[in-house]
Amino acid sequence: MGLSRIAIFLSWAVLLAWMGSAGYGQSPSGPSPRQTQSTATPHDEGKDPAPGVPVLPRGKKLILKDGSFQLTRDYQRTGDRVRYLSAERGEWEEIPAAMVDWDATAKAEAAAKSNEEALANKVRAREQAQNLEPVMDVDASLQVGPGLFLPSGEGMFVVDGKSVRLLAQAGSQVKTDKKQYLKQVLSPIPIIPGKHNVELPGARAKIRVTNGRAEFYLREAPPDPDRTTPIIRSSRPGESGPEVELVRATVKGDKRQLETIRSLFGQEEAARATVSMERWDVAPTVFRFTLGEPLLPGEYALAEILPDGMNLYVWDFGVDEPAPTMPASAKPKN
């Protein structure tokens, strides 16, 4: 019996040694799937954005001591000078460093970074809760605000607080200024310029905006694959894409005046009241427009500027006065 047990023991030892040399029961060479995961932190440079969280371009505010600010893409402080790349003009400019309110500038940067991180965290938490796969279609995945995504389809959209709405296009008309026409007829010398006004019917737009810091997104139709040459519409040197201006309308009776065109001896000059606005290329057919200043109550229109002038089909909207707040002492007590 002793010899039998020894023989059995030796047989098992030989079998185990053979299995070990053949690789049975061992993990394949190389790191495990858990080991191959990236260990990059949110602060790693050059990291890709989280799935489903598109990074939208935003300017940096260089706040000045007089209360105004310069919207820049980047800036550098060297000695007593500050050199910055203007987001509005696309050129490097310089100002004295003493003009900058550095404390206010630092606070603005910290607030912008905090808002972006909070937004990214909310999107990640929502995706994890719903167990969603990353959405690669830009129509469904383009986030334009906390919990807000750009709807599908073409057109101009306004992001107003917690809502995203499609702006309908309205057709404007070019009408001759009657008073100026009478001056031309009655003048013995033909030096009175002609005058035409671009007008929208009605004193108020149907779409009302409550946030003076609203943002706008334009989605165009995808390019025609059969077209051999691109359509260049921008008047900016070296850039393609739509050129859009935000025009403040002048309400006159039951119409809104957008532009005045004066003509004399075959020469025309157009005048319109525009609001500072910056364009950002978000995707090949999606463009974002941000305001350089808050919108005052009134009537407005987004107009595409074509090589031969303003497109008569515009996107109109109005900004209402903020609702008055009731003082705490005046509120009824339960």
Backbone torsions as a table, in degrees:
resi	resn	phi	psi	omega
1	MET	NA	-36.5	-179.4
2	GLY	-63.6	-43.0	179.8
3	LEU	-65.4	-36.1	-179.9
4	SER	-64.3	-43.7	179.7
5	ARG	-63.6	-39.1	178.9
6	ILE	-64.9	-39.1	180.0
7	ALA	-65.0	-43.5	178.8
8	ILE	-63.0	-42.7	179.7
9	PHE	-60.7	-43.5	179.5
10	LEU	-66.1	-35.2	179.6
11	SER	-64.8	-44.3	177.9
12	TRP	-63.5	-38.2	179.8
13	ALA	-64.0	-43.3	179.3
14	VAL	-64.1	-42.1	-179.4
15	LEU	-63.5	-43.2	179.4
16	LEU	-65.1	-39.9	178.3
17	ALA	-63.5	-38.7	178.7
18	TRP	-66.7	-40.9	179.3
19	MET	-65.3	-37.3	178.7
20	GLY	-65.2	-40.8	-179.8
21	SER	-70.3	-26.4	179.9
22	ALA	-83.6	-10.0	176.3
23	GLY	93.3	9.6	178.8
24	TYR	-71.9	139.0	175.7
25	GLY	79.6	2.2	179.6
26	GLN	-108.3	154.4	177.0
27	SER	-74.0	145.7	176.1
28	PRO	-61.2	155.5	-178.5
29	SER	-65.5	155.9	179.6
30	GLY	98.3	166.6	-177.1
31	PRO	-69.2	153.3	177.2
32	SER	-75.4	164.8	178.3
33	PRO	-55.6	-35.9	178.5
34	ARG	-65.5	-36.2	-178.9
35	GLN	-71.6	-22.7	-177.2
36	THR	-86.0	-5.2	178.1
37	GLN	-68.6	147.1	179.4
38	SER	-69.3	140.6	177.8
39	THR	-106.2	17.7	-177.7
40	ALA	-67.2	140.5	177.8
41	THR	-91.4	167.2	179.6
42	PRO	-60.3	-15.8	-177.4
43	HIS	-98.2	1.1	179.8
44	ASP	-64.2	139.6	180.0
45	GLU	-78.4	142.1	175.3
46	GLY	79.2	7.5	-178.2
47	LYS	-74.6	153.7	176.4
48	ASP	-77.7	151.4	176.8
49	PRO	-67.9	157.2	179.2
50	ALA	-62.3	146.0	179.3
51	PRO	-56.9	136.4	178.0
52	GLY	79.8	1.2	-179.6
53	VAL	-119.4	83.4	179.8
54	PRO	-66.9	140.3	178.7
55	VAL	-90.8	113.6	-179.4
56	LEU	-92.1	137.7	-178.6
57	PRO	-68.3	135.5	177.5
58	ARG	-134.6	143.5	177.9
59	GLY	-80.8	160.8	175.4
60	LYS	-100.1	132.8	-179.7
61	LYS	-88.8	123.2	172.8
62	LEU	-101.8	96.8	-171.8
63	ILE	-82.6	130.9	-178.1
64	LEU	-97.1	162.8	-176.4
65	LYS	-70.3	-19.0	178.8
66	ASP	-84.4	4.2	178.1
67	GLY	97.5	-15.1	177.2
68	SER	-85.5	178.5	178.2
69	PHE	-149.9	157.6	173.6
70	GLN	-107.5	126.3	176.9
71	LEU	-86.1	114.3	-173.8
72	THR	-121.0	159.1	171.4
73	ARG	-91.6	-24.5	176.2
74	ASP	-168.9	155.2	176.2
75	TYR	-148.6	156.1	-178.2
76	GLN	-136.7	134.5	177.9
77	ARG	-103.5	122.5	179.1
78	THR	-129.6	106.0	180.0
79	GLY	64.6	-125.8	-178.6
80	ASP	-97.5	16.6	178.9
81	ARG	-124.2	152.2	174.9
82	VAL	-123.4	124.2	179.1
83	ARG	-108.4	126.0	-176.6
84	TYR	-136.9	152.1	176.7
85	LEU	-95.0	109.0	-176.0
86	SER	-66.6	126.3	177.7
87	ALA	-71.9	-23.1	-178.1
88	GLU	-84.3	-40.9	-175.3
89	ARG	-104.9	-13.8	178.4
90	GLY	70.2	24.0	-178.3
91	GLU	-129.5	153.3	176.1
92	TRP	-78.2	131.8	179.7
93	GLU	-134.2	164.6	-178.0
94	GLU	-131.2	145.1	173.0
95	ILE	-141.8	159.8	175.9
96	PRO	-64.8	140.4	179.6
97	ALA	-64.2	-25.0	-179.3
98	ALA	-67.2	-18.3	-179.9
99	MET	-78.5	-15.5	-173.1
100	VAL	-91.6	134.7	172.0
101	ASP	-88.3	93.5	-171.8
102	TRP	-68.1	-34.8	178.2
103	ASP	-63.7	-46.5	179.5
104	ALA	-66.1	-36.1	177.7
105	THR	-64.3	-43.6	179.4
106	ALA	-64.2	-40.7	179.0
107	LYS	-64.5	-39.0	179.3
108	ALA	-65.3	-40.4	178.6
109	GLU	-66.1	-41.9	179.9
110	ALA	-64.4	-40.1	179.7
111	ALA	-66.0	-41.2	179.6
112	ALA	-64.8	-41.8	179.5
113	LYS	-65.9	-40.4	178.8
114	SER	-63.3	-41.5	179.4
115	ASN	-65.0	-40.9	179.6
116	GLU	-65.7	-41.4	179.1
117	GLU	-66.4	-40.5	179.0
118	ALA	-64.0	-39.1	179.1
119	LEU	-64.6	-43.9	179.4
120	ALA	-64.1	-39.9	179.7
121	ASN	-64.9	-39.1	179.2
122	LYS	-64.1	-41.4	-179.4
123	VAL	-66.1	-42.0	178.8
124	ARG	-62.5	-42.7	-179.5
125	ALA	-64.0	-38.9	179.9
126	ARG	-66.3	-41.6	179.5
127	GLU	-65.6	-40.3	179.0
128	GLN	-65.9	-39.1	-179.5
129	ALA	-66.5	-36.8	-178.8
130	GLN	-91.3	-4.9	179.4
131	ASN	54.2	49.7	-177.4
132	LEU	-94.3	146.7	171.8
133	GLU	-77.8	151.2	177.1
134	PRO	-58.5	131.8	-178.6
135	VAL	-92.2	123.7	-176.3
136	MET	-97.6	-14.6	179.7
137	ASP	-73.7	123.3	-173.7
138	VAL	-65.5	-29.0	179.0
139	ASP	-63.2	-34.7	-175.5
140	ALA	-96.1	-20.2	-171.5
141	SER	-106.9	-7.3	-176.1
142	LEU	-75.8	108.6	-179.0
143	GLN	-90.4	132.8	-176.2
144	VAL	-118.1	3.5	179.4
145	GLY	176.4	174.2	179.7
146	PRO	-59.9	109.2	-179.5
147	GLY	74.0	11.1	-177.9
148	LEU	-114.7	131.9	178.9
149	PHE	-125.0	146.0	-178.0
150	LEU	-68.6	125.4	178.2
151	PRO	-63.6	160.5	177.9
152	SER	-76.5	164.6	178.9
153	GLY	101.1	166.9	-177.9
154	GLU	-91.0	160.0	175.2
155	GLY	131.8	-177.7	178.5
156	MET	-102.1	127.8	-178.4
157	PHE	-116.5	145.1	175.9
158	VAL	-113.6	130.0	175.0
159	VAL	-98.3	107.4	-174.3
160	ASP	-122.3	99.0	-178.8
161	GLY	66.0	-116.1	-177.8
162	LYS	-103.9	22.1	-179.2
163	SER	-133.0	152.3	173.9
164	VAL	-124.8	120.9	-177.0
165	ARG	-126.7	149.2	176.8
166	LEU	-85.9	128.8	176.8
167	LEU	-90.1	126.5	177.9
168	ALA	-81.1	148.1	177.8
169	GLN	-83.0	138.0	177.6
170	ALA	-117.3	141.2	-179.7
171	GLY	-89.6	122.9	176.5
172	SER	-93.1	166.6	-177.9
173	GLN	-128.5	148.6	175.6
174	VAL	-100.2	117.6	-177.4
175	LYS	-123.7	144.0	179.6
176	THR	-73.7	135.0	176.2
177	ASP	-73.9	116.1	-173.7
178	LYS	-66.1	-40.3	-179.8
179	LYS	-63.4	-43.4	179.6
180	GLN	-67.0	-34.2	179.0
181	TYR	-65.2	-40.6	177.7
182	LEU	-64.4	-37.3	176.8
183	LYS	-61.3	-40.5	179.0
184	GLN	-64.4	-41.6	-177.5
185	VAL	-67.7	-40.9	-175.3
186	LEU	-83.4	-17.3	-177.5
187	SER	-74.2	131.2	178.6
188	PRO	-73.0	-20.7	-178.6
189	ILE	-114.5	127.1	-175.5
190	PRO	-78.0	64.3	178.0
191	ILE	-118.7	7.0	178.1
192	ILE	-84.3	120.1	-178.0
193	PRO	-69.9	148.9	173.2
194	GLY	-75.3	154.3	-176.6
195	LYS	-139.4	127.8	176.6
196	HIS	-127.1	144.9	-179.5
197	ASN	-116.8	135.1	173.8
198	VAL	-92.6	118.4	-171.0
199	GLU	-128.5	150.0	170.8
200	LEU	-107.1	136.5	178.0
201	PRO	-70.5	145.8	179.2
202	GLY	90.1	147.2	-178.6
203	ALA	-87.0	-15.0	-176.9
204	ARG	-137.5	141.9	173.3
205	ALA	-79.3	153.8	179.9
206	LYS	-71.7	-40.7	-179.5
207	ILE	-79.7	126.1	179.5
208	ARG	-114.7	136.0	-179.1
209	VAL	-112.1	135.9	-178.1
210	THR	-104.9	-15.6	-177.1
211	ASN	-103.6	117.6	179.1
212	GLY	-68.2	-10.6	178.4
213	ARG	-108.4	31.8	-179.4
214	ALA	-61.2	156.9	175.8
215	GLU	-122.1	159.3	-175.5
216	PHE	-130.6	144.1	178.1
217	TYR	-129.0	130.7	177.2
218	LEU	-113.8	121.6	173.7
219	ARG	-111.3	122.9	179.5
220	GLU	-98.3	168.2	177.3
221	ALA	-68.0	145.2	176.9
222	PRO	-58.4	149.9	180.0
223	PRO	-63.8	148.5	179.1
224	ASP	-72.3	118.9	-178.3
225	PRO	-65.1	-20.6	-179.2
226	ASP	-83.2	-10.1	-178.9
227	ARG	-81.9	131.5	-175.7
228	THR	-88.5	-24.2	-179.4
229	THR	-121.1	139.3	179.9
230	PRO	-72.5	156.1	175.9
231	ILE	-90.6	115.3	179.9
232	ILE	-102.0	115.9	-176.1
233	ARG	-117.3	-16.8	-175.7
234	SER	-74.6	144.7	176.2
235	SER	-90.6	-0.8	179.0
236	ARG	-79.2	133.6	-178.1
237	PRO	-61.4	130.2	174.3
238	GLY	77.6	6.3	-179.3
239	GLU	-121.6	150.2	174.1
240	SER	-122.4	164.4	-178.4
241	GLY	113.7	175.8	-175.0
242	PRO	-75.3	142.1	170.8
243	GLU	-106.3	115.0	-175.0
244	VAL	-120.4	135.6	176.4
245	GLU	-117.3	145.9	175.0
246	LEU	-98.6	115.5	-174.0
247	VAL	-108.1	130.9	173.9
248	ARG	-88.7	123.1	-176.6
249	ALA	-84.8	151.6	173.6
250	THR	-104.8	117.6	-178.0
251	VAL	-80.3	123.0	177.6
252	LYS	-131.3	100.7	-178.9
253	GLY	67.1	-122.0	-179.2
254	ASP	-101.6	27.8	178.6
255	LYS	-142.9	161.6	178.4
256	ARG	-119.3	118.1	-177.8
257	GLN	-89.0	125.9	-177.0
258	LEU	-102.3	-35.2	-171.6
259	GLU	-152.7	147.6	174.6
260	THR	-118.2	128.9	-179.0
261	ILE	-116.5	119.2	177.1
262	ARG	-107.2	138.1	-178.6
263	SER	-132.5	138.6	178.5
264	LEU	-154.1	124.9	179.1
265	PHE	55.8	40.5	176.2
266	GLY	81.8	-3.0	178.9
267	GLN	-102.1	137.7	-179.1
268	GLU	-118.4	145.0	177.3
269	GLU	-135.4	122.2	-178.2
270	ALA	-102.4	140.5	179.0
271	ALA	-133.5	132.4	177.5
272	ARG	-151.0	150.5	180.0
273	ALA	-88.7	111.3	-176.8
274	THR	-108.7	156.3	177.3
275	VAL	-110.8	136.6	-178.4
276	SER	-58.7	129.9	-177.6
277	MET	-148.6	142.0	-178.6
278	GLU	-114.4	137.9	178.7
279	ARG	-101.6	136.8	177.1
280	TRP	-124.9	131.9	177.9
281	ASP	-85.4	104.7	-176.2
282	VAL	-86.4	-41.7	-179.5
283	ALA	-148.1	170.9	-177.0
284	PRO	-54.2	-30.6	-179.6
285	THR	-124.9	15.3	-179.2
286	VAL	-123.8	130.2	-177.7
287	PHE	-128.9	138.0	-179.0
288	ARG	-110.9	138.8	-179.4
289	PHE	-123.7	123.5	179.4
290	THR	-116.1	151.6	-174.8
291	LEU	-88.3	143.5	175.2
292	GLY	-87.9	-9.9	-179.6
293	GLU	-156.4	152.3	179.4
294	PRO	-64.3	148.0	179.2
295	LEU	-83.2	131.7	174.8
296	LEU	-83.5	157.4	176.9
297	PRO	-56.3	137.9	-178.5
298	GLY	157.2	-168.5	-179.0
299	GLU	-109.3	138.1	-175.2
300	TYR	-137.0	165.8	174.8
301	ALA	-150.7	136.8	172.1
302	LEU	-92.6	121.8	-174.4
303	ALA	-123.3	133.9	175.2
304	GLU	-84.1	129.9	-178.8
305	ILE	-95.8	116.4	-179.2
306	LEU	-99.2	166.9	-179.4
307	PRO	-55.5	-29.8	-178.7
308	ASP	-101.6	13.8	176.4
309	GLY	128.0	-169.5	-176.4
310	MET	-75.7	134.1	175.2
311	ASN	-65.7	130.9	-176.8
312	LEU	-74.2	-13.7	174.8
313	TYR	-95.1	114.9	-173.2
314	VAL	-124.0	165.6	174.6
315	TRP	-103.2	110.7	-174.5
316	ASP	-103.7	151.6	176.1
317	PHE	-161.0	168.6	178.6
318	GLY	-131.2	153.2	177.4
319	VAL	-113.2	123.0	-177.9
320	ASP	-92.0	159.3	173.5
321	GLU	-63.5	140.7	177.2
322	PRO	-63.2	144.4	-179.2
323	ALA	-65.3	136.5	179.7
324	PRO	-66.1	140.6	179.2
325	THR	-92.4	137.4	-179.1
326	MET	-84.0	126.3	178.0
327	PRO	-60.3	151.1	-175.9
328	ALA	-60.1	-33.9	-178.0
329	SER	-69.3	-23.2	-176.8
330	ALA	-91.0	-10.9	-177.9
331	LYS	-71.0	139.1	179.3
332	PRO	-67.6	142.3	178.9
333	LYS	-96.4	136.9	178.5
334	ASN	-75.0	NA	NA
